[in-house]
């Protein structure tokens, strides 16, 4: 099979099946770790979005969609 390298920890791992897209991570732990990192990075990337990628509400409680354009 094909040897791949984990996008999280860099360890080599073997692709067990040639069907479907190639996996990026060697384990479920790495997949979860990258999901946590993605949420943390999106909170501090400067787009004004919160930790879950939502736009902050304006003073009257509605979402400001003009900031997305």
FINUGU-508379 format. One record per residue (C-alpha): x, y, z; chain. Coordinates in nm, 4 decimals, padded with zeros to 6 digits. Each point is the difference from the previous one (the first is absolute). Layout:
X;Y;Z;A $
...
END
This chain:
00.0000;00.0000;00.0000;A $
00.0935;00.3675;-00.0028;A $
00.1875;00.1679;00.2846;A $
-00.1455;00.3364;00.1010;A $
00.0992;00.2543;00.2655;A $
-00.2432;00.1347;00.2606;A $
-00.0856;00.3703;-00.0408;A $
-00.0203;00.0340;00.3797;A $
00.2979;-00.1827;00.1478;A $
00.2072;-00.0833;-00.3104;A $
00.0217;-00.3729;00.0717;A $
-00.0003;-00.2348;-00.2985;A $
-00.2991;-00.2314;-00.0347;A $
-00.1213;-00.2499;-00.2561;A $
-00.3077;00.0645;-00.2081;A $
-00.2064;-00.3138;00.0447;A $
-00.2329;00.0483;-00.2960;A $
00.0379;00.1637;-00.3388;A $
-00.3713;00.0814;-00.0121;A $
-00.1112;00.3546;00.0715;A $
00.2111;00.3037;00.0817;A $
00.3298;-00.0421;00.1821;A $
-00.0209;00.0508;00.3772;A $
00.1884;00.2977;00.1454;A $
00.0405;-00.1280;00.3547;A $
00.1434;-00.3185;00.1473;A $
-00.2591;-00.0404;00.2781;A $
-00.3261;00.1213;00.1475;A $
00.2020;00.1887;00.2644;A $
00.1739;00.2026;-00.2706;A $
-00.3326;00.0736;-00.1719;A $
-00.1447;00.1302;00.3265;A $
00.3126;00.2028;00.0765;A $
-00.0153;00.1696;-00.3391;A $
-00.3697;00.0810;00.0478;A $
00.0864;00.1688;00.3309;A $
00.2850;00.1924;-00.1627;A $
-00.2250;00.1072;-00.2895;A $
-00.2548;00.1457;00.2450;A $
00.2731;00.1801;00.1934;A $
00.1585;00.1399;-00.3172;A $
-00.3332;00.1221;-00.1373;A $
-00.0619;00.1899;00.3247;A $
00.3212;00.1980;-00.0389;A $
00.0357;00.0416;-00.3772;A $
-00.1219;00.3604;00.0079;A $
-00.3190;-00.0418;-00.2024;A $
-00.2192;00.1071;00.2897;A $
-00.1633;-00.3371;00.0232;A $
-00.0415;-00.1863;00.3261;A $
00.1410;-00.3346;00.0998;A $
-00.2539;-00.1867;-00.2124;A $
00.0249;00.2086;-00.3177;A $
-00.3091;00.2088;00.0660;A $
-00.0178;00.3740;-00.0490;A $
-00.0564;00.1946;00.3229;A $
-00.3451;00.1427;00.0597;A $
-00.0514;00.3760;-00.0270;A $
-00.1438;00.2102;00.2827;A $
-00.3591;-00.0794;-00.1015;A $
00.0698;-00.3756;-00.0084;A $
00.0060;-00.0461;-00.3779;A $
00.2995;-00.1331;-00.1886;A $
00.2108;00.2478;-00.1972;A $
00.0429;-00.1682;-00.3391;A $
00.1598;00.3008;-00.1641;A $
00.3246;-00.0861;00.1771;A $
00.0151;-00.3299;-00.1888;A $
00.0194;00.1651;-00.3416;A $
END
